[in-house]
Amino acid sequence: MTNPPTDFIKYANTPYQHYILPIIPAGAPLKEDSGLTPDQLGKIPGKFFPGPKLWAGFYNWPNNMTTPTMLERWQHWQDPDQAATTLRPVCAQASSSPSTSTSTTKRS
């Protein structure tokens, strides 16, 4: 049974939008010049090339600022005529991403 597609679009216009990246699925076919190894798949941001249906690393991903258009593109990579696999999003740059914690008071 396949997993339902990830909803990348739900992150549009949220505090997390700029930090979302697609992760190359484990076992995905790679471009010959990608420089990636199979053990990195499922853990590293990547880009899908629809023509040859191959993946490569996401160059300079730490400096990426995701836009709603990028989220839509990544959503469509999951279509049956594209990568035809469920992608996992990741919220990168956690040290500068929006805080979700609440403040606490330290007791002495």
Steps between C-alpha positions, in 0.01 A plus 500: 500500500638841406494800728278797415683799348653749740314831507783746433247772420374507860826675593437794264475833680583346838799583721661174376467563125854628443655199675321208330703281264427171318702194601619260228310174553700193603574288194437787256687493168779760495654712227840361410678820603307547825794402720257333743517148637206267572555527877425876482155450345205555727709747704612775262317783321475451125355612170308283256563528125174395328644442149734217595310431825819523705603670823799711603600685814346838579795732436551764769191387693602672827454836325171411330191707581201290395216677318137394446591423136773260612257327736254452212776360277608254770138399554473407131819293507285241679256470207484155334656631176793662687708345780193298599612470859412662829749768598591585854537868584752625752512830684864599454712758676342424834721748682341787310154356437195631687484403864221273613608472860342678792694684761549342838602638832790336679436428868778524757 
